[in-house]
C-alpha cells in the first residue's frame, strides 16, 4: 500500500500477476460476482469485509444474454482481497469456484489477510493506492518495486476510466420475452453508458422499453436524431468532473436538458449535478455495499439501498432550481435530487440492486411515467 503497509497471504485466481488500483471495501455478505463484474469497480482493488467469500460459487458465462450474476461481460475490478475463500461451493447454478472464476478472467486475488484491520485502516486514513501480486512459493518477490508502484503510479481517478468501460458503438437492447409494459406503448430510452450495469438495462427492457445504449461521448445531435422518450445516465467509475466527461457527457446533457425526461444513477447523479453548475468531491472511503440507509425527505421513509461510489455531490453547490430529495442517514451526504420544474431526477444509489435490496425499483416506474407523459405531450 502507498503508506508502506506490506501484507502477505495466500494467493488465488491468476498466478504470476500483479495489479494496481485503489483498495476499497464492500460490506455485502453476498453478491461478490455482481460486484466483481460491476464496471464501477474499474481501477479498484475490491476487498470484501464479509469473512467467507465464494460459498455459493460463481455462474459461468460464454455467450448470449448475461446471467443475472454478471453485470458486464468480464470482471472489472483489478484485484480481489478476502479473508477466506471457499473451495467447495454449494449451489445448483454454481459452475465455478471463486478461484476458478478469477483464473478464467486473469484477475489476481489474495486471502488469509486481516480484512477487518484493513477496513479500519481505510476508514481512518482513507482510500489508498495499492498493488496486489501473486507468486509461486519459491519465487522471489521484489517488495521495493511493488511499493514504488503503489506510491508513484498516478491515482486511477486521473484516468478517464469511463472510456474503458463504455460501449464504443450504439447498441439496441432486446426486450425480454414477457415485458411488464404494453408492447404498443413501448418507450425508447437512450442510456448514456458510463459503465452501465446489466440490470439497469434489464429493468428497462422488462418494462417493455426499447433501450438504445449509447457511448458516454455521444453528441446531443445524435441523441436528438434518435428522438428518445427519456434519457438515463448510468453508473460508472472514476471522477465525475474528469475533463473528458466535462467536455463530452456534461456538455451533451446541458444541451438536452428541458427536451427529455432524464434519470441519473450513481455517476449519472453526480454528472447531473455538474450539468446544473454544482460540484462534486471525493469521499474519504466511499459507500460500497448493500445496506446503506437513505431517507426520502418527501415522506420521511428510510430505504435500504445498494451503493458503490467514491464521490458525492456538494449540497452547497447546487442551484436553487435543484431540490435535494434524499440523504444518507449515516453521514448526511446527498442521495437524491430533482429539478423543481423539469422532468429531471437522480439518485446516488442503485435502484436496480444486483446485488442488494429491491426497495427502490419503483424509481424505474417513475421514470417510465415521466417518459409516458412526455410522449403524450408530444403527440
C-alpha positions in Angstrom: 0.0 0.0 0.0 1.2 3.6 -0.7 1.6 4.2 3.1 4.2 1.4 3.2 2.0 -1.3 4.6 3.0 -4.7 3.3 0.9 -7.8 3.9 1.4 -11.4 2.8 -1.3 -14.0 2.3 -2.4 -16.9 0.2 -2.8 -16.1 -3.5 -5.7 -17.4 -5.7 -7.1 -16.5 -9.1 -4.5 -15.6 -11.7 -0.9 -16.7 -10.9 2.2 -14.6 -11.6 0.1 -11.5 -12.0 0.2 -8.1 -10.4 -2.4 -5.4 -10.5 -2.6 -1.7 -9.4 -5.6 0.1 -8.1 -7.3 1.9 -5.2 -8.1 -0.5 -2.3 -11.8 -0.2 -1.5 -14.1 -2.3 0.7 -17.6 -3.7 0.1 -19.7 -4.6 3.1 -22.1 -7.0 1.3 -22.5 -10.5 2.6 -23.4 -11.8 -0.8 -23.2 -10.6 -4.4 -19.5 -10.9 -4.9 -19.9 -12.0 -8.5 -22.1 -9.0 -9.3 -19.6 -6.7 -7.6 -16.6 -8.1 -9.4 -18.3 -7.6 -12.8 -19.7 -4.1 -12.0 -17.9 -1.5 -14.3 -17.9 1.0 -11.4 -15.0 -1.1 -9.9 -12.8 -0.4 -12.8 -9.5 0.9 -11.5 -10.0 -0.5 -8.0 -8.9 -3.5 -5.9 -12.0 -4.9 -4.3 -11.9 -6.1 -0.7 -14.9 -7.9 0.9 -15.5 -7.3 4.6 -17.6 -10.4 5.0 -15.0 -13.1 6.1 -16.0 -16.0 3.9 -16.4 -15.5 0.1 -17.3 -18.0 -2.6 -19.5 -20.4 -0.6 -22.2 -20.4 -3.3 -19.8 -20.4 -6.2 -20.0 -18.5 -9.5 -22.2 -18.8 -12.5 -20.2 -19.3 -15.8 -20.9 -17.3 -19.0 -19.7 -17.8 -22.5 -22.1 -16.1 -24.9 -25.7 -14.9 -25.3 -27.7 -13.0 -22.7 -25.7 -12.3 -19.5 -26.8 -14.3 -16.4 -28.2 -12.1 -13.6 -25.0 -12.5 -11.7 -23.0 -10.8 -14.4 -23.2 -7.0 -14.6 -20.9 -6.9 -17.6 -19.2 -9.5 -19.7 -16.0 -9.5 -17.6 -14.5 -8.9 -14.2 -14.0 -5.1 -13.9 -12.1 -5.0 -10.5 -8.3 -5.0 -10.8 -7.9 -7.5 -8.0 -9.7 -9.2 -5.2 -9.0 -9.3 -1.4 -10.8 -11.7 1.0 -10.3 -13.1 4.5 -11.0 -16.7 3.3 -12.3 -18.1 0.0 -14.4 -21.2 -0.3 -13.0 -24.1 -2.3 -16.2 -26.3 -2.2 -19.2 -24.1 -3.0 -22.7 -25.5 -3.0 -25.4 -24.1 -5.2 -27.5 -25.5 -8.1 -26.3 -22.8 -10.5 -22.7 -22.9 -9.4 -20.3 -23.9 -12.2 -17.0 -22.3 -10.9 -15.3 -21.7 -7.6 -14.3 -18.1 -6.9 -10.7 -19.2 -7.5 -11.6 -20.6 -11.0 -13.7 -17.5 -11.8 -10.8 -15.2 -11.2 -8.4 -17.5 -13.0 -10.7 -17.6 -16.1 -10.6 -13.8 -16.2 -6.9 -13.3 -15.4 -7.5 -11.4 -12.1 -5.3 -11.9 -9.1 -6.7 -12.5 -5.6 -5.2 -12.7 -2.1 -6.7 -14.4 1.0 -5.8 -15.0 4.6 -5.4 -11.3 5.3 -6.9 -9.4 8.3 -9.5 -7.7 6.2 -11.0 -6.2 9.4 -7.8 -4.4 10.1 -7.5 -3.2 6.5 -11.1 -1.9 6.7 -10.3 0.0 9.9 -7.2 1.5 8.2 -9.2 2.6 5.2 -11.9 4.2 7.4 -9.2 6.0 9.4 -6.8 7.2 6.6 -9.0 7.0 3.5 -8.8 5.0 0.3 -5.2 4.2 -0.7 -3.4 3.2 -3.9 -2.2 -0.4 -3.6 -0.7 -3.3 -5.6 -1.7 -6.9 -5.4 0.7 -9.6 -6.7 0.7 -13.4 -6.8 3.7 -15.6 -7.0 4.8 -19.3 -6.7 6.0 -20.3 -3.2 9.7 -20.4 -4.4 9.6 -17.2 -6.4 11.5 -14.1 -5.4 9.3 -11.1 -4.6 10.6 -7.6 -5.3 8.8 -5.8 -2.5 10.6 -2.5 -3.1 9.4 -2.4 -6.8 5.8 -3.1 -5.8 5.9 -0.4 -3.1 7.3 2.1 -5.6 4.5 1.2 -8.0 1.9 1.8 -5.3 3.4 5.1 -4.3 4.4 6.6 -7.7 1.6 5.4 -10.1 -1.0 8.2 -10.5 -4.4 7.7 -8.9 -6.9 5.8 -11.1 -9.1 8.9 -10.9 -6.7 10.8 -13.1 -7.5 8.4 -16.0 -10.7 8.6 -18.0 -12.0 5.3 -16.6 -15.4 5.7 -18.2 -13.8 5.4 -21.6 -12.5 1.9 -20.7 -16.0 0.6 -19.8 -18.4 2.5 -22.0 -19.7 0.9 -25.2 -18.0 2.3 -28.3 -21.0 2.0 -30.6 -24.7 2.4 -30.4 -26.4 -0.8 -29.3 -30.1 -1.7 -29.4 -31.0 -3.9 -26.4 -33.7 -6.6 -27.0 -36.7 -6.5 -24.6 -37.4 -9.6 -22.5 -39.9 -12.2 -24.0 -42.6 -11.2 -21.4 -42.2 -7.5 -20.7 -44.3 -6.0 -18.0 -45.3 -3.0 -20.1 -47.7 -3.0 -23.0 -45.9 -3.6 -26.3 -47.9 -0.9 -28.1 -46.8 1.6 -25.5 -43.0 0.9 -25.7 -40.8 3.8 -24.8 -37.5 4.4 -26.4 -34.9 5.1 -23.7 -31.4 6.3 -24.5 -28.9 5.1 -22.0 -25.8 7.1 -21.9 -23.4 4.4 -21.0 -20.7 5.5 -18.5 -20.3 1.9 -17.4 -23.9 0.7 -17.1 -24.7 -2.4 -15.1 -26.6 -5.0 -17.0 -29.5 -5.0 -14.5 -30.3 -1.3 -15.3 -30.8 -2.4 -18.9 -32.8 -5.4 -17.7 -35.1 -3.2 -15.5 -35.9 -1.0 -18.5 -36.4 -3.8 -21.1 -38.5 -5.8 -18.5 -40.9 -2.8 -18.6 -41.2 -3.1 -22.3 -38.8 -0.3 -23.2 -36.7 -0.1 -26.4 -33.3 0.6 -24.9 -30.6 2.2 -27.0 -27.2 2.1 -25.3 -25.0 4.9 -26.4 -21.3 5.8 -25.8 -20.6 8.2 -23.0 -19.3 10.8 -25.5 -22.4 10.7 -27.8 -23.3 14.2 -29.1 -26.5 15.9 -28.4 -27.3 15.8 -32.2 -27.0 12.0 -32.3 -29.4 11.7 -29.3 -31.8 14.2 -30.9 -31.9 12.2 -34.1 -33.0 9.2 -32.0 -35.8 11.2 -30.5 -36.0 9.1 -27.3 -38.8 9.3 -24.8 -36.3 9.6 -22.0 -32.6 9.6 -21.2 -30.9 7.5 -18.5 -27.4 8.5 -17.4 -25.7 5.4 -16.0 -23.4 4.5 -13.2 -19.7 4.2 -13.9 -16.1 4.6 -12.4 -13.9 7.5 -11.7 -14.1 11.2 -11.1 -17.4 12.7 -12.5 -15.6 16.0 -13.0 -12.8 14.5 -15.2 -12.1 16.8 -18.1 -13.1 14.1 -20.6 -16.5 13.9 -19.1 -17.0 17.6 -18.7 -16.3 18.1 -22.3 -18.5 15.3 -23.5 -21.2 13.9 -21.3 -21.8 17.0 -19.2 -21.8 19.2 -22.3 -24.2 16.9 -24.2 -26.7 16.8 -21.3 -26.6 20.6 -20.9 -27.8 20.8 -24.5 -30.6 18.3 -23.9 -32.0 19.4 -20.5 -35.6 20.5 -21.0 -36.1 18.4 -24.1 -36.4 15.0 -22.5 -37.0 13.3 -19.1 -33.7 12.5 -17.6 -32.8 9.9 -14.9 -29.3 9.7 -13.4 -28.0 6.8 -11.4 -24.8 6.9 -9.3 -22.1 8.5 -11.5 -25.1 9.7 -13.6 -26.4 11.5 -10.4 -23.0 13.2 -10.0 -22.8 14.2 -13.6 -26.3 15.8 -13.5 -25.2 17.9 -10.6 -22.4 19.2 -12.8 -24.8 19.8 -15.6 -26.6 22.3 -13.4 -23.5 24.0 -12.2 -23.0 22.0 -9.0 -19.8 20.5 -7.7 -18.6 17.0 -6.6 -16.0 15.9 -4.2 -14.2 12.7 -3.3 -15.3 10.9 -0.1 -12.8 9.6 2.4 -13.6 6.0 1.6 -16.9 6.0 -0.2 -20.1 3.9 0.2 -19.9 0.3 -1.1 -22.3 -2.3 0.0 -26.0 -3.4 0.1 -27.2 -1.9 3.3 -26.9 1.9 3.1 -29.9 3.7 4.6 -31.4 6.6 2.6 -34.1 8.9 3.9 -36.7 10.2 1.5 -37.2 13.8 2.5 -40.6 14.0 0.9 -42.2 11.4 3.2 -39.7 10.5 5.9 -39.4 6.9 4.8 -36.0 5.2 5.0 -35.0 2.8 2.2 -32.1 0.3 2.4 -30.1 0.7 -0.7 -27.2 -0.8 -2.7 -24.3 1.6 -3.3 -20.9 1.7 -5.0 -19.4 5.2 -5.3 -16.3 7.1 -4.1 -17.5 10.7 -5.0 -20.5 12.7 -3.8 -22.4 15.8 -4.7 -21.7 19.0 -2.7 -25.1 20.1 -1.4 -24.0 23.8 -1.0 -23.1 24.0 -4.7 -26.5 23.1 -6.1 -28.5 25.9 -7.6 -31.9 26.9 -6.2 -33.7 25.1 -9.1 -32.4 21.7 -7.8 -34.0 20.2 -4.8 -32.4 17.6 -2.5 -34.9 14.8 -2.0 -32.8 12.1 -0.2 -29.9 12.0 2.2 -27.7 9.2 3.6 -28.8 8.5 7.2 -25.2 7.6 8.2 -23.4 10.7 7.0 -25.9 13.1 5.5 -24.5 13.1 2.0 -26.8 13.8 -0.9 -28.5 10.6 -2.1 -31.2 12.0 -4.4 -32.2 15.3 -6.1 -34.7 16.6 -8.7 -35.3 19.7 -10.7 -38.2 21.8 -9.4 -39.7 22.4 -12.9 -38.1 20.0 -15.4 -38.6 16.2 -15.5 -35.1 15.5 -14.2 -34.2 13.5 -11.2 -31.3 11.3 -9.9 -30.2 9.0 -7.2 -26.7 8.2 -5.8 -27.7 4.6 -5.0 -28.5 1.7 -7.3 -32.3 1.0 -7.6 -31.6 -1.9 -9.9 -29.8 -3.7 -7.0 -27.8 -6.7 -8.2 -26.7 -7.2 -5.6 -28.8 -5.7 -2.8 -32.4 -4.9 -1.8 -35.2 -4.1 -4.2 -36.7 -1.2 -2.1 -36.0 1.4 -4.8 -37.0 -0.4 -8.0 -40.1 1.8 -8.1 -37.9 4.6 -9.4 -37.8 2.9 -12.8 -41.6 3.1 -12.9 -41.4 6.8 -12.0 -39.0 7.3 -14.9 -41.3 5.4 -17.3 -44.2 7.6 -16.1 -42.3 10.7 -16.9 -41.4 9.3 -20.3 -45.1 8.4 -20.9 -46.2 12.0 -20.0 -43.5 13.4 -22.3 -44.7 11.1 -25.1 -48.3 12.2 -24.7 -47.3 15.8 -24.7 -45.5 15.5 -28.0 -48.4 13.7 -29.6 
